[in-house]
């Protein structure tokens, strides 16, 4: 069978898991060894080894055309091997065209879809008579993730296997060429991150104080151009009511290219519609593009109306999402501060007398500090006075505090938000109506929320946009995107980075583990979620966005601090709860 096709504009590509030609493999191996040797440190502290190679587009790939007398399956194999190099080099697509008839090439939308594959495809060719003029090669593929027409990445819950057919025709000269092929590209997960550039687009919050990240993946050779086009098109649907835009509707690139000069200037030439923007809006637009495009050799964005440079000075600084404050922990019955790898007494002790503290949360700068009392109350605690009851109910989920001081929880399928004024807002979210919420965590900028819920389809992790009124009171959530679909039995999700989550889930052998999952794909390793081994039987996890710090508590009450992707160091025992602000 075949998968349904998703139409896609011309800035996305998909590639197939056919093996790379020997010449390409040899070149990649030599370059990989050379680069690796040049970067292996010989001293200093232990560091995380997940770093990807930079400037991968500068690596040259050798693409070969079809050999004389190639059989139909050899033609398909060669085409898939060369076409998957297209996102890194336009010349590779020119070679790929040699494997395809002119008519089929004209009708092929190379950017219609991207399938990220587990391993290589298996090609199946039925017997072809010597005098045959037509043949079919079936490719069986195992898909672990997909990329849509706007560069949005979706991880599959499980590996999906299906068949993709290729029709071939023998041309008058006797050579076989592909005459029928499905739109798009297919790439093995091991090569996906080399062909596509993980790009964080930024859109401002309605109050123009924070950036809201939106992770996308674009072809390596055109990522800045594609990213700029997507910023001009506006935020994705799930963020449209949680962000704003400062670029006049209808503004587009004046030329289909964003270039970087030798001095690091990123030239963005826009159509005359940009002249409708005020000076402040132009400054914010430049800042938005700067945040999204400045990387590697590109450092400063310069906007122009066609060929006329635009003045863009004077924009207020907008902050990237970042956790404000150190973690708090409940250790041996009292609240303490986690600083580095040690626990310290609070300057102003907080009383927990008479409370059965089962969950902990804090706002920026410890304002407020809240605990779940048993499972029926969420209370605000301080150094003096009785606890202030914020929420009451049955089986309340652990609280989360947003940047406005509102305290979030849930009961069943209903979200509960206690405002600083004392008012309680109940949010009925249609996509949660048949599910039970298990975990809620609001992002540092307050525009997104991650929710773990249980229902007929199992445990799912969703991220949705937070809709607020003019007074920043939450009024609803957007339709969500699913994250970390391959991680099973998730019990908790927190923000680990601006577009990444830390999850408590279950490995294939049934053991619990901490996982990282990307909201829009995780940089490296094909964008897929991955375990962070080192914490036995983790019960809770918390993280600091912007610093990379992550803490976890195991079933025995031991607190661990993450040092790298595979190394956690023990901080203390006797710890019941831990939480960074958020």
N, C-alpha and C positions, 0 to 999 in steps of 0.2 A: 504494500500500500504506500501511498505518498501522503505527506503532510499538507494541510491547507496552506496556501501561499498568502503571505502578507505583503501587499503592495508597498513599495519603498522608494523614496526619492533617490536621486543619483549620488548621495554622498555616503552610502553605506555599502559594505560588501561582505560576502560570505565565502567561506572556503572549505574545501573538502579535505578529509583526513588522509588523502593519499600520501604515500611516502615522498619525501623530497628526493630529487634526482641526486645521484652519487656526487656529482660535482658540487652541488649546493651543500650537501652534508659535509663534504670534506672542507669546504671553505668555512662553514659555520663552526666546525670543530676547531680548526686552526685559530680562528678569531676568538672563539670562546676561551680557549686555553690561554691565548696571549693576553686577553683582557683580564681574565681571572688572575693570572700570575702577576699582572701589574698592580692589582688592587688588593691582594691578600696582605693584611697587616702582619707585622712581625712582633709587635709589642702593643701595650695598652690594654684597656679593659675588654671583657667579653661583650660583643655587640650582636644585635639581631642580624641573621643572615638572609633576610627576605629581600634585600635590595635588588632592584632590577637594573640592567644595563641602561645607561643613558645614551642619547643620540643614536638609537638603534637604526635610525633611517640612514645613517652614514655607512652601514655595513653593506657591502655589495653582494648581490646574489647572482649566480650564473644560471640563467634560464635557457633551456635547450628546446628547439623545435622538434617536431615529430621525425622519427627515423624512417628512412625508406623501407617499405615493406612491413611496417608495424601492423600488428593484428589489432582488431577492434578494442580488446581490453587494454592493450598497450597504449593505444591512442587516448583512451579515457584516463588511464593512469598518468600519462604524461600531462594531459590537460589539467587534471586536478592538482598535480604537483606544481605546475607553473602558475596556474590561476591563483593559488593561495599566496603567491608572492606579490600579487597586484597591489594590496594596500601599502606596500613599502616602496613600490617602484612602478611607474607607468609603463616602463619598457617591458615589464613582465607580462602585462596584458597584451602588448603588441605580439609577444611570442605566443601567448595563449591563443590568439586569434588564428594562428597557423593550424591549430588542431580542429577548427570549427569551420563549417561552410559559411559563405558570406551571408546567406539568408538567415541562418541560425544566429550568427553573431550579431546581426542588426536587431534581432528580436530579443536578445538576451539582456536582461537588466541585472548587471553584475552586482548592484547594490541593493537588490530587493530584499535580501535576508542574509543573515549570518547564522550558521549552525556551528556551535562549539562541540567538538566530538571527543569521545573517549577512544583513544587509539585510532588506527587507520581503518578506512572502509574496506570491506571485503567485496571484491569484484567477481561477478558471476557471468560468464559468457556461455550461452548455449552453442552447440555445434553449428558451425557456419559452413555450408557447402562451398566448394571451390568456386562455383560460378555465381554465388550469391551477390546481390547488390545492396542488400540491407541487412542490418544486424542490430541486436539490442544487448546492451551491457547493463546489468543490475548491480547497483552499489548498495550494500547493506551497511548502514551507519548506526552508531550509538551516540545519541545526542544528550549532552549534560547541561547545556545552556543555550539560549537564543539571544539574538540582538535584533531589535526592531528598526524601523526606518529612521528613527531619530537618535539612534545610538543608545537606546535604553536596554540594559542587560537584565535578563531574567534567568535565574538558576532553576533547573528542573528538580522536582522532588525526588525523582529516580531516573536512572538512565533509560531513555526511550529508544527503542530500536525500530527502524523502518527501512524501506527500500526506496531508492531513488533511481529511476530508469534513465538511460542515455540511448538515444537512437542514433545509428550511424549509417552512412551511405558511402558506397564505393564510387569514387569519382572516375571520370573517363581515363585518367592516367593510371588507374588501378589502386590508388591509395585510399584508405579509409579515413573519413572525417566525420566529426559529430554534427548531426543535422537536427537533432532534437535534444534539448536540455532544459531543465528547470531553472528559473531565475535564482540568482544569488550565489553565495560562496559558502564553502564548508572548510573549517580549520580544526586541526587537533588542538586540544586545550593547551598542550605544551608550546604551541606556536602562536596561539591567539594573542597573548600579551606582547609578542614581538611585532605582530602585524597591526594591531590596533592600540592606540594611545589612550590610556585612562585619563579623562579630562574632567575636572570639576568646574562646572558652570556655576556662577553665583548670581542670585537674584536678591534684591534688597527686601527687608521686611517693610510692612506698610509705614512704620515710623522712621524708616531710613536710618536705622542705627546698627543693624546686624545684617550680615550676608547669610543667605540660606543656600547651602550647597546642593548641587544636583549632578551626580556622577554620570558621565556618558563615556562612550568608547568610539573613537573616530580613526579612520585609516591614518597610519603614521605619516604618509607623505602630504596629507591635506588637513591635518587635525585642527590647525588654527583657523583655516577658512571655514571648515564645517562647524567648529565651535562658535565662531562669530555669527554664522547664519542662524544657528539655534538660539543664541542670545537675542538676536533681532526678532526671531519668531515668537519670543516670549516664553514664560515658564511652562512646564508640562501641566497637563490638566489637574493632576493631584496637588499641585502647588499654586494654582492660579488664584485661589482665595486666601492664601497665606502669605503671598508676596505681592510686590507691586512692580511696575515697569516705568522707567523714566525715558524710554526711547519712543518717539512718535510711531504710532501704528503705520505700517506700510514702508518703513525704512528698510532698505536692503543694501547689500554690497554694490557699489558702483562698478566694480570689476570683480570677477569671481576668483579672487585671490587675496590673501592676507600675507604680506611679505615681511621679512625681518632683514634690516640692513646690517652692514658690518659693525655699526656701533651699537647694535642691540635694539634699535628703534623698530617697533611693530607698527607698520603702516596699515591703517584701516580706512579705506576710502568708501564713503557712504553716499547714497543717493540724496538729492536735494531735500527730501522730506525731513532730514535731520535738522534743517534750518528752522523748523517749527519749534524745536526744543529751546527752552530758556537756557541762559548761561549756566545756571545751577544744574539743570537736567543734563546738559552736555558734559559737565564736569563729572556728574554721577555716572553717566554712560561710559566715560573714559575710565573711571575707577572700576566699574563693573568688568569691562573688557580687560583691564590691567590685571585684576585679581584672577581672571579666568585664563589669560593667555601668557602671562609673564612666567616663563620657565626656560631653563637652559640658556640658549643664546639670546632669547627675547627678554627685554627688561622694561621697556617703556612704550606705552601705547600713544600714538599720535593719530587723532581723528582728522578727517578732511571731508569737506563737502565737494565731491568730485575731486578736483585737484587743489582746492582752496583749504589750507589748514584752518582748523577751528580752535578758538580759545576755549580751554577746558579747565582753567585754574579756579580754585576756590571751593571745591567740594568738601563737605564735612567728612571726617574719617569714619568709615564703617568697619565694624569689627567682625572678624571671622568667629564662628562658634567656639567658645572656650569655657571650660569649667572654672568658676571663680571660687577658690578656697581649697583647703585641705580636707582630707577625709576624717570622719568621726567613726569611732568604734565603741561598741559596748563590750567591755572586758571586765570579767569578775564583778559584774553587777553595776559598773559605773561607766559613764561616758568619758572617753579620752580622745586625744588627737593623734592621728597617724601622721608622723613626719618622717619621710624617708623610710627607714627600716626600723623605726622605734616608736613606742607609744609614749605620749607625754600627757601630763595632767592639763586640764583646761584652765585657762586663766580665771574664768568665772564658772565654777562647778555648776552642773545642771542636776537637779533633783529628779530621781525616778521613783521616789518612795510611793509604795502602794500600787505600782504599775507592773503589769506582766508584759514587758517590752518584747514584741515578736517581730518588729520591723522598724527600720530607722530611715529618716530622710532629713535633708536640710536644704535651705535656700542659699543663694549666694551670700557669702560672709556669715553663714550660720543664722540667717534671718529668714524664716523661723527655723527652729529645730522641732521636729515632730516624730512621734513614735506611734506604732500601732499597739494598743493595749489589748492583749489577747487577740481576738479576731472580730470584736464588735465595736471598737472605738478607735478613732485616730485623734490624738491629742497633741496640743502644742505644749512643750515643756520649757522651763526657764530655771534660773537660779533661785528664784523666790516665788512664792505663791503656789496655788494649786494648779494642776494641769488644766488647760483650756480645751474643752471638747470641741473639735472641729467637725467631725463626721461620726455618725452612729449608724449601725446596720448589722447585717449578718454576713460573716465570711468576707470581710473587706480585704481587698488585695493590698500589698505593701504600698505606702504612699510615695508620691513624687512631687517635688516643689518646683514650679516654673519660675522664670526670671521676674515675674510680676508678684511673686509671693503667694500665688494660688496653690493650694494643695490638692493633688489629684489622687483618686482611688477608684474602685469599682466594686459593684455588688451584682453578681450574676452577669447579665449582658449590659448593664447600665453603668455609664461613667458618672462619677460624682466629683464635683470641683468645689472646694471650700474657698471662697474669696477672702482677701484680707479684711473686708468689711464685715465678715461674719455670715454673709449670704451663701447659700449652697445652690449651685447650679447642677441640674441633672441633665445629662446628654444622652438621648436615645439615638443610637447609631444604627441605621438599617442593616448594614452588613455584619453587625454583631448580634442581630436579633435572635438567632438560633445557636448562639455560642456563649460560653462562660469565660469571662476575662480572668486571666491568671497573673498578668504582670502589666504594669503601665509605667512608662518613663518618658518624660517630656525632654526634648532637646534643649541645649543651653540657650539658643536664641528664641525658643518658645514657639516656633512655627511648625514643628513636627512632633509627632508622638509615636512611639513604638509600643505595640500592644501584642501580647501573647494571649491566645485564646484557645479554648478546647471546644470541639463540636463533633458532628457526625463525620467530618473529614479529618479528624485528628487534631493534634496541636499545630497551630499555624502562627507565624510571626508576620505582622503587618505594620507598615509605616504609613501614616496618613498626615495630611496637612491639617493644622489647627485653624479653624475659622473663628475670628474674634470680631467683636463690635468696636465702635469708636473708643470705648473705654477699656479696651483690651480684655474684656470678659469673654471667655470661650462660649461660642454658640453652637458649634458642631464640628464635625470632622469631614474631610474630603473622602472620596473613594480611595481605597488604599492601594499600595503596591506590596506584593509579597516579597519577603527577604529570607535568606537562609533556608530555602525550601528543602535542601538536602539534609539538614540537621534534624534528627528525630527527637521526639519527646522533650521539647524545649519547655523549661519551667520558668525561665527568667531572661529578660533582654534589657540591656542598658547601652547607652551611647559610649562607644570606646574612642571614636574619632568623629570628625565632623560628618562623615558619610559612611561610618562603619559601626557595627554593633558587636558587643560581647554577649554571648549566649551561654546559658547552662543547658546542655543537651546530652544526648546519649550516642556513644559510638556503636559501630556495628556489632561489637561483642557484648553490648548491653551495659558497659561501664559508663559512668557519668564523666563528662569532660567540659572544659571551657572551649568555646569555638569563637572564631571571628567570622563575621559575615558582612558583606558590603551592601549598602543601600544603592543599588545600581552596579553591583559587582565589586569584588575585592581586588585591589591592584596586585598583580602577580598570580602565578599558578592558574592562568586561564580565567581569572575572576571568581573562582569557586570559593565557597566557605571552607575553612580549614580549622582543625583542632589545634589547641595550644596545650600540649600535654605537660604534666608536671604537678598537678593538684589532684591528689586522690580523693574520689568521691566529693566533688565540689558541691556545696549547698547554696552559696550565693557568690555574686561577683559584682564589682563596682569599678568604675574607670573615670579618669579625668581627661576630658576632651581637650586636645591641644598640647598635652604634655606626654601622652603615651603611657602614663602610669595606670596600672591595673592591679587590683587587690582581689583576693578570693579567700573564702573561708570553707574549710572542709568539714566533713561530718563529725570530726573529733574536736572542732573548735580551734583548729590551727589556722592562723592568718598567714597567707602567702602574698609576696609581691612579685610581679612578673618582671624578669630581667631581660628576657628575649623570647622568641617564639617557642622555644623548647626548654626554657630555664626559669623556674620560679624559686625564690629563696624564702625560707621561713622567717617570719617577723616575730610572732609570739603565739603562745597557746592560750587557752582560756578565753577566746574571743567568741562571742555569740553573734554579733551583728557588725557590719561595716558599711559605710556609704559615703561617697563623695557628694558634694552638693548637686542637686538636680532631681 
